[in-house]
Amino acid sequence: MRVGNPNVMVFVDDPAREDLVALAAASTAIAGPANVGAVMRRGRGEIELRVHERGVGETLACGTGAVGAVAAALARKDVEGHEIRVILPGGTVVVRPGQERYELAGPAEYVFSGEVADET
């Protein structure tokens, strides 16, 4: 499944206990530049996810990562259903898998604003 940018999902026992930097380094050494997610099945309709975004580091949430994690969990038959909850450090989103595309729903909040200084 294409989600807009490359994502590697690694299924682990507990994403909170993973060294995400080391996991991302090992994964991208094999797969090349990509976002790397540590995923854990929490139930038939729920997963937990932490994401290390390429060029950024760990983020509170990642839409493409959430969709990619659900696609991977479905392929492994770890989850089932029309709505899969994805628990991220920044909050919970819902992914609705479909035949042609997946839908992502969840809250959005400003976490930063800034201005670009004119240096002329």
Secondary structure as GFF3:
##gff-version 3
##sequence-region A 1 120
A	DSSP	beta_strand	7	11	.	.	.	ID=ss1
A	DSSP	three_ten_helix	15	17	.	.	.	ID=ss2
A	DSSP	alpha_helix	20	31	.	.	.	ID=ss3
A	DSSP	beta_strand	35	43	.	.	.	ID=ss4
A	DSSP	beta_strand	46	53	.	.	.	ID=ss5
A	DSSP	beta_strand	57	59	.	.	.	ID=ss6
A	DSSP	alpha_helix	63	75	.	.	.	ID=ss7
A	DSSP	beta_strand	84	88	.	.	.	ID=ss8
A	DSSP	beta_strand	91	96	.	.	.	ID=ss9
A	DSSP	beta_strand	103	105	.	.	.	ID=ss10
###
